[in-house]
Amino acid sequence: MKIENLKVGQFYKYKELCAILGIEAKSGNTRIAQFKELERYCKYHKDGHKIIIDNINNTVGEKMDKRILGNNNEQARCIRYLLCNLLSNYPLEKDEVIGFSKGLLLKKLNMINENYIKAKFANEKYALALGVSPMAVDECIEYVDNRSINAIKKAIQVLITQRVIGYKHSYTWVDKKGLHHHANIFEHNAIMESEFEIMEKMNIRNKCRIFEFGKWDEFKRQVKAYLLEEYKQLLPNIDYYYVSFHFHYNMDHLQKHMRYMENKQGMSYQIAKENIQCLISDSLDKTISNNHVKAKDGIHLIDNLDDKRNYKISDTYITEQTLIKNSIVHQDYEEIKINEQLKFNIDNVEIPF
């Protein structure tokens, strides 16, 4: 916590206080734990939604049990440092941004390994190599994506609040020569419109459900056809596109924030790299267990169990999901060999636009 930023007599709203302290805004028990932690450093009182600082302690109070806060704070700190370290490798000119595909960003932050892209885009052969079903692989990819990307977005939001980086979640399109282009506002809107129209046609409201229904390839094919028909002047050479993370920043501010994390929070690249592996893997283990328990608890509420729910309540669910999760998350896991040449090369999606 950046206690040095607090001013006695000043009042703050909760989110303002979090931004000044350099912590993430939370809810429920985690927010309560944050206030207990704050009590180690200062005295305060509340007036409605206002939090008023009465006094800043000369000495820090006894540390609260970290088990109350869990590992989320440490995980977020590791991600923030790794992201700053990653971006520091890309000096940007004025008006430039750096873009990463979702998979590449996960890989660069040490949250997945080389097997991830095979599991996602060649799931049947990957499942065969592991001795599980394609449905089991898809199940794992879904929560790995969701949990990991949500963790990254939360870390990004903290860095934005701290004015370390700027960020946009957008699209990148690839031309027939293999060159990657940051979508401008017109191209971005064209892709959004195309996806919306095809989802309407397929009677699907949630994009995440497309992959789950096994219609992803068909969806992308129809979207591309729509783009070439309706926006042939705007995107005449498009081969494919993907969702990407675009960043812009001041290098001096970025490096200054890294020094702060190193000097004040004891962070380093090696510490963050090693810790994020354990923290992400442990978090996903809890997700696997929770999925299994919730599915079993909800059996009596459902008349007809579909294949996915039957799988979640099965005795093999936890064992298989742990195997698949380890195979795509652990950095020291052996490479899974499949007999397929993937068109999508995750390492090529890394250029300033």
C-alpha positions as CSV (number, residue, x, y, z in Angstrom):
1,M,0.0,0.0,0.0
2,K,1.2,3.5,-0.9
3,I,0.5,5.0,2.5
4,E,2.8,7.9,1.7
5,N,0.1,9.2,-0.7
6,L,-2.5,9.6,2.1
7,K,-3.2,13.0,3.6
8,V,-4.5,13.5,7.1
9,G,-7.9,15.1,7.1
10,Q,-8.5,14.3,3.5
11,F,-11.6,12.3,2.6
12,Y,-11.8,9.7,-0.2
13,K,-14.4,7.5,-1.8
14,Y,-13.5,3.8,-1.8
15,K,-12.3,3.6,-5.4
16,E,-10.3,6.8,-5.1
17,L,-8.6,5.4,-2.0
18,C,-7.7,2.2,-3.8
19,A,-6.2,4.1,-6.7
20,I,-4.1,6.3,-4.3
21,L,-3.0,3.2,-2.3
22,G,-2.2,1.3,-5.5
23,I,-4.5,-1.6,-4.8
24,E,-7.4,-3.1,-6.6
25,A,-11.0,-2.2,-5.7
26,K,-12.8,-5.3,-4.4
27,S,-16.1,-6.3,-2.8
28,G,-17.3,-8.5,0.0
29,N,-14.8,-10.2,2.4
30,T,-11.8,-9.0,0.4
31,R,-12.8,-5.4,0.8
32,I,-13.2,-6.0,4.5
33,A,-9.7,-7.5,4.6
34,Q,-8.3,-4.5,2.8
35,F,-9.7,-2.1,5.5
36,K,-8.2,-4.3,8.2
37,E,-4.9,-4.1,6.5
38,L,-5.2,-0.3,6.2
39,E,-5.7,-0.2,10.0
40,R,-2.1,-1.3,10.4
41,Y,-0.9,2.0,8.8
42,C,-3.5,4.6,9.8
43,K,-6.6,5.5,11.8
44,Y,-9.7,6.5,9.8
45,H,-13.4,6.9,10.1
46,K,-16.3,6.7,7.7
47,D,-18.9,9.4,7.0
48,G,-21.4,7.8,4.6
49,H,-19.4,6.8,1.5
50,K,-16.5,9.0,2.6
51,I,-13.4,7.6,4.2
52,I,-11.6,10.2,6.2
53,I,-8.0,9.8,7.3
54,D,-7.6,10.8,11.0
55,N,-3.9,9.9,11.6
56,I,-1.1,8.0,10.0
57,N,0.8,5.6,12.3
58,N,4.4,6.1,13.1
59,T,4.9,2.4,13.2
60,V,3.2,-0.4,11.3
61,G,0.8,-2.6,13.2
62,E,1.0,-6.4,13.3
63,K,0.6,-8.1,10.0
64,M,-2.8,-9.7,9.4
65,D,-3.0,-13.4,8.4
66,K,-2.4,-13.5,4.7
67,R,-4.8,-16.4,4.4
68,I,-7.6,-13.9,4.8
69,L,-6.6,-12.1,1.7
70,G,-5.6,-15.2,-0.2
71,N,-3.2,-15.2,-3.1
72,N,-5.1,-12.8,-5.4
73,N,-3.1,-9.8,-4.4
74,E,0.3,-11.5,-5.0
75,Q,-0.9,-12.9,-8.3
76,A,-2.1,-9.4,-9.5
77,R,1.2,-7.9,-8.4
78,C,3.2,-10.5,-10.3
79,I,1.1,-9.9,-13.5
80,R,1.5,-6.1,-13.2
81,Y,5.3,-6.4,-12.9
82,L,5.6,-9.0,-15.7
83,L,3.5,-6.8,-18.0
84,C,5.5,-3.7,-17.3
85,N,8.7,-5.7,-17.9
86,L,7.3,-7.0,-21.2
87,L,6.3,-3.6,-22.4
88,S,9.7,-2.1,-21.4
89,N,11.2,-4.1,-24.3
90,Y,9.2,-2.1,-26.9
91,P,10.2,1.5,-27.1
92,L,7.4,3.3,-28.9
93,E,7.4,6.3,-31.1
94,K,4.8,9.0,-30.7
95,D,1.3,7.8,-31.6
96,E,2.5,4.1,-31.8
97,V,1.0,1.2,-29.9
98,I,2.1,-2.3,-29.3
99,G,-0.3,-5.2,-29.9
100,F,-0.5,-8.7,-28.6
101,S,-2.9,-11.5,-29.3
102,K,-4.5,-13.1,-26.3
103,G,-2.5,-16.2,-26.6
104,L,0.8,-14.4,-27.1
105,L,0.2,-12.2,-24.1
106,L,-0.6,-15.2,-21.9
107,K,2.6,-16.8,-23.1
108,K,4.8,-13.7,-22.6
109,L,3.5,-13.4,-19.0
110,N,4.4,-17.0,-18.3
111,M,0.8,-18.1,-17.8
112,I,0.7,-20.8,-20.5
113,N,3.3,-22.9,-22.5
114,E,3.8,-23.9,-26.1
115,N,1.1,-26.6,-25.8
116,Y,-1.7,-24.1,-25.4
117,I,-2.1,-23.2,-29.0
118,K,-2.3,-26.9,-30.0
119,A,-4.9,-27.6,-27.4
120,K,-7.0,-24.7,-28.6
121,F,-6.7,-25.1,-32.4
122,A,-6.2,-28.8,-32.8
123,N,-8.2,-30.0,-29.9
124,E,-9.2,-33.4,-31.3
125,K,-5.6,-34.5,-31.9
126,Y,-4.4,-32.9,-28.7
127,A,-7.1,-34.9,-26.8
128,L,-6.0,-38.1,-28.5
129,A,-2.4,-37.5,-27.5
130,L,-3.5,-37.0,-23.8
131,G,-6.0,-39.9,-23.8
132,V,-9.0,-37.6,-23.1
133,S,-12.0,-36.4,-25.0
134,P,-12.1,-33.2,-27.1
135,M,-14.9,-31.9,-24.9
136,A,-12.5,-32.2,-21.9
137,V,-9.9,-30.2,-23.7
138,D,-12.4,-27.5,-24.6
139,E,-13.6,-27.4,-21.0
140,C,-10.1,-26.7,-19.8
141,I,-9.3,-24.1,-22.4
142,E,-12.5,-22.2,-21.6
143,Y,-11.8,-21.7,-17.9
144,V,-8.0,-21.2,-18.5
145,D,-8.9,-18.4,-20.9
146,N,-11.5,-16.8,-18.7
147,R,-9.6,-16.9,-15.5
148,S,-6.2,-15.8,-17.0
149,I,-7.6,-13.0,-19.2
150,N,-9.8,-11.7,-16.3
151,A,-6.7,-11.6,-14.1
152,I,-4.7,-9.7,-16.8
153,K,-7.6,-7.2,-17.3
154,K,-7.7,-6.5,-13.6
155,A,-3.9,-5.9,-13.5
156,I,-4.2,-3.7,-16.5
157,Q,-6.9,-1.6,-14.9
158,V,-4.7,-1.0,-11.8
159,L,-1.9,0.1,-14.1
160,I,-4.3,2.4,-15.9
161,T,-5.5,3.9,-12.7
162,Q,-1.9,4.5,-11.6
163,R,-1.3,6.2,-15.0
164,V,1.4,3.8,-16.0
165,I,-0.1,2.6,-19.3
166,G,-2.9,3.2,-21.7
167,Y,-4.8,0.3,-23.1
168,K,-7.4,-0.7,-25.7
169,H,-9.0,-4.1,-26.3
170,S,-9.5,-4.2,-30.1
171,Y,-8.9,-6.2,-33.2
172,T,-5.9,-7.0,-35.4
173,W,-6.4,-8.2,-38.9
174,V,-3.9,-10.0,-41.1
175,D,-3.6,-9.5,-44.8
176,K,-2.8,-12.2,-47.4
177,K,0.9,-11.5,-47.2
178,G,0.9,-12.3,-43.5
179,L,1.2,-8.7,-42.3
180,H,-0.6,-7.7,-39.1
181,H,-2.5,-4.4,-38.9
182,H,-4.0,-2.6,-35.9
183,A,-7.6,-2.0,-36.7
184,N,-8.6,1.6,-36.9
185,I,-12.0,2.8,-35.7
186,F,-13.7,2.1,-39.1
187,E,-12.2,-1.4,-39.4
188,H,-13.0,-2.1,-35.7
189,N,-16.6,-1.2,-36.2
190,A,-16.8,-3.2,-39.5
191,I,-15.6,-6.3,-37.7
192,M,-18.0,-5.7,-34.8
193,E,-21.0,-5.3,-37.2
194,S,-20.0,-8.4,-39.1
195,E,-19.8,-10.5,-35.9
196,F,-23.1,-9.1,-34.6
197,E,-24.9,-9.9,-37.9
198,I,-23.6,-13.5,-38.1
199,M,-24.4,-14.1,-34.5
200,E,-28.0,-12.9,-35.2
201,K,-28.1,-15.3,-38.2
202,M,-26.8,-18.2,-36.0
203,N,-29.3,-17.3,-33.2
204,I,-26.4,-16.9,-30.7
205,R,-26.3,-14.0,-28.3
206,N,-23.1,-14.7,-26.4
207,K,-19.9,-14.9,-28.5
208,C,-18.4,-17.3,-25.9
209,R,-21.1,-19.9,-26.7
210,I,-20.0,-20.2,-30.4
211,F,-16.8,-22.0,-29.4
212,E,-18.7,-24.1,-26.9
213,F,-21.3,-25.2,-29.6
214,G,-18.5,-26.2,-32.0
215,K,-19.4,-23.5,-34.5
216,W,-16.2,-21.4,-34.3
217,D,-14.8,-22.2,-37.7
218,E,-18.2,-21.7,-39.4
219,F,-18.6,-18.4,-37.5
220,K,-15.3,-17.1,-38.6
221,R,-15.9,-18.2,-42.2
222,Q,-19.2,-16.4,-42.4
223,V,-17.8,-13.3,-40.8
224,K,-15.0,-13.1,-43.3
225,A,-17.4,-13.6,-46.2
226,Y,-19.6,-10.8,-44.7
227,L,-16.6,-8.5,-44.5
228,L,-15.5,-9.2,-48.0
229,E,-19.0,-8.6,-49.3
230,E,-20.0,-5.5,-47.3
231,Y,-16.6,-3.9,-46.7
232,K,-14.5,-5.0,-49.7
233,Q,-13.2,-1.4,-50.2
234,L,-12.2,-1.1,-46.5
235,L,-10.7,-4.6,-46.0
236,P,-10.0,-6.0,-49.5
237,N,-7.0,-8.1,-48.5
238,I,-8.1,-9.5,-45.2
239,D,-7.1,-13.1,-44.5
240,Y,-8.2,-13.4,-40.9
241,Y,-8.4,-11.3,-37.7
242,Y,-8.1,-11.8,-34.0
243,V,-8.9,-10.0,-30.8
244,S,-5.8,-8.3,-29.4
245,F,-4.5,-6.1,-26.5
246,H,-3.1,-2.7,-27.6
247,F,-0.9,-0.7,-25.2
248,H,0.7,2.7,-25.3
249,Y,2.9,4.3,-22.6
250,N,5.7,6.6,-21.6
251,M,8.8,4.5,-21.2
252,D,10.2,6.7,-18.4
253,H,7.0,6.3,-16.4
254,L,6.9,2.6,-17.0
255,Q,10.5,2.0,-15.9
256,K,10.0,4.3,-12.8
257,H,7.0,2.2,-11.8
258,M,9.1,-1.0,-12.2
259,R,11.8,0.5,-9.9
260,Y,9.1,1.3,-7.4
261,M,7.8,-2.3,-7.4
262,E,11.4,-3.6,-7.1
263,N,12.4,-1.3,-4.3
264,K,9.2,-1.0,-2.3
265,Q,7.5,-4.4,-3.0
266,G,10.6,-6.6,-3.3
267,M,9.6,-7.6,-6.8
268,S,11.9,-8.9,-9.5
269,Y,11.5,-10.6,-12.9
270,Q,12.6,-13.9,-11.6
271,I,10.4,-13.8,-8.5
272,A,7.3,-12.7,-10.6
273,K,8.0,-15.4,-13.2
274,E,8.3,-18.2,-10.7
275,N,5.5,-17.1,-8.5
276,I,2.9,-16.6,-11.2
277,Q,3.3,-20.2,-12.3
278,C,2.4,-21.5,-8.9
279,L,-0.3,-18.9,-8.2
280,I,-2.1,-19.4,-11.5
281,S,-1.9,-23.2,-11.3
282,D,-3.3,-23.2,-7.7
283,S,-6.1,-20.9,-8.7
284,L,-7.1,-23.2,-11.6
285,D,-7.0,-26.2,-9.3
286,K,-9.6,-24.5,-7.2
287,T,-11.7,-23.7,-10.3
288,I,-11.6,-27.4,-11.3
289,S,-12.7,-28.5,-7.9
290,N,-15.4,-25.8,-7.7
291,N,-16.8,-26.8,-11.1
292,H,-17.0,-30.4,-10.0
293,V,-18.7,-29.6,-6.7
294,K,-21.2,-27.1,-8.2
295,A,-22.2,-29.6,-10.9
296,K,-22.8,-32.3,-8.4
297,D,-24.7,-30.0,-6.1
298,G,-27.0,-28.9,-8.9
299,I,-28.0,-32.4,-10.2
300,H,-31.3,-32.4,-8.4
301,L,-32.3,-29.1,-10.1
302,I,-32.0,-30.5,-13.7
303,D,-34.2,-33.1,-15.3
304,N,-32.0,-33.9,-18.3
305,L,-28.2,-33.8,-17.9
306,D,-26.3,-32.9,-21.1
307,D,-22.9,-34.4,-22.0
308,K,-21.0,-31.5,-20.5
309,R,-22.7,-31.7,-17.1
310,N,-22.4,-35.5,-17.0
311,Y,-18.7,-35.0,-17.6
312,K,-18.4,-32.4,-14.8
313,I,-20.0,-34.7,-12.2
314,S,-18.0,-37.8,-13.3
315,D,-15.2,-39.3,-11.2
316,T,-12.7,-38.6,-13.9
317,Y,-13.4,-34.9,-14.2
318,I,-10.8,-33.6,-11.6
319,T,-8.1,-36.0,-12.7
320,E,-8.5,-35.3,-16.4
321,Q,-8.8,-31.5,-16.0
322,T,-5.7,-31.4,-13.8
323,L,-3.8,-33.3,-16.4
324,I,-4.9,-31.0,-19.3
325,K,-4.4,-27.9,-17.2
326,N,-0.9,-28.9,-16.2
327,S,-0.1,-29.7,-19.9
328,I,-0.9,-26.1,-21.1
329,V,0.1,-24.1,-18.0
330,H,3.3,-25.6,-16.5
331,Q,6.4,-24.3,-18.2
332,D,8.4,-27.5,-17.6
333,Y,5.7,-29.8,-19.1
334,E,6.8,-31.9,-22.1
335,E,5.8,-30.8,-25.6
336,I,2.7,-32.6,-26.8
337,K,3.3,-33.9,-30.3
338,I,0.4,-33.8,-32.8
339,N,0.4,-34.5,-36.5
340,E,-0.9,-31.2,-37.8
341,Q,0.7,-28.0,-39.1
342,L,-1.0,-25.1,-37.4
343,K,-1.6,-22.0,-39.6
344,F,-1.7,-19.7,-36.6
345,N,1.8,-19.0,-35.2
346,I,1.5,-17.4,-31.8
347,D,5.0,-16.0,-32.0
348,N,4.3,-13.9,-35.1
349,V,1.6,-11.8,-33.4
350,E,3.9,-9.2,-31.9
351,I,4.6,-5.9,-33.7
352,P,4.3,-2.2,-33.2
353,F,1.6,-0.6,-35.4
